[in-house]
Amino acid sequence: MNYLEALLPWLLYLFTGIFAGFLAGLLGIGGGMIIVPALILSFHWQGLTPEVSTHLAVGTSLASIVLTATSSIRTHHQKGGVDWSVLKRFVPALMIGAVLGAQIAHQLPARVLQVVIGVFALWTGWQMLKAQKPNVIQQPLPTGAPLYAAGGVIGVASAIFGIGGGSLMVPYLCHHGVRIQRAVGTAAAAGFPIALAGSAGFIISGWGLSSLPSGATGYVYWPALLGIALTSLIFAHFGASTAHKLPAAKLKRAFGVVLVLVGIRFVIGVG
């Protein structure tokens, strides 16, 4: 019985990596919306308090996205799905925002984070599911301060919720006339600097806390990260390949359905 109890978290980490990796590549969401609830549940089974488990799940999720993003970026780039000229303008603001977001998350109650991301995911999912004419440029992509402000907000929110930023960046880019497949690829690439800066911020903010379990560095739990990485790196490639085979309308609906389901789960509680 003790053996099975010890094995269960590892099985959850592996299966979480499968789903998170595939969705990261397919939808450009970094997998965090799957990883965070799954890790909170796993940490709860392991007897960690909600105050520690929620922040530990977010920090570990960001660290896993650093690895997942490298796999999905490669596939999207090979298929011409990353707009590097757009991405390089976002990167400084994304990283500054992610570091700031990690510090904000450290100060916020776990339940507040769950409800806010749930409401946001529901709203974004609904927007993606609404019937709209595809490929209509509503506004050109801004430059200067408005672009940096958007990148900063995406970075802050992504770090707070342990996501790769796709749930914010994909609809933002689509709103400014970027084709859905290219928006997904660019958002997947943006997940790397967001996750790198955000996970560093969570390591710093959780450094030295006595309530953290053995195997954690700040708010990053290495056993969970290893288990997720073993499967997510493989399935991120499959997801990215699938994204370029689906029609834009179907991809957009799939993205919306995922966000709605995750939003409902966050609002009713994941821990």
Protein Blocks (a to p, Z undefined) as FASTA:
>chain_A
ZZmmmmmmmmmmmmmmmmmmmmmmmnonnommmmmmmmmmmmmmnopafklmmmmmmmmm
mmmmmmmmmmmmmmmmmnopacfklmmmmmmmmmmmmmmmmmmmmmpcfklmmmmmmmmm
mmmmmmmmpccdehiafbdcdehjllmmmmmmmmmmmmmnopahlmmmmmmmmmnopafk
lmmmmmmmmmmmmmmmmmmmmmmmmgoiakbcehiahjbdfklmmmmmmmmmmmmmmmmm
mmmmpcfklmmmmmmmmmmmmmmmmmnopZZ
